[in-house]
Amino acid sequence: MDTPMNYALVGEDGVVFNIIWLCGENRSDFPNAVCVCDRPVAVGDCYVDGVFLRDGAVVPVYEE
């Protein structure tokens, strides 16, 4: 199994309702999961047109 990554579970309304770790091999078990990559996406954020938004602003990539 490959390394798990963070995914957002997105409702029909586009609002993130959970964050989970998910491997690509079982990605199809969660059709509403969207990989967040290096973005600090949280419950309550929105996913619109392929972009995560928080309070109307794009959720930036996390940088150390």
PyMOL commands that set and color helices and strands:
alter all, ss='L'
color gray80, all
select helices_A, chain A and resi 24-29
alter helices_A, ss='H'
color red, helices_A
select strands_A, chain A and resi 5-10+16-22+33-35+46-48+51-54+57-58
alter strands_A, ss='S'
color yellow, strands_A
deselect
rebuild
show_as cartoon
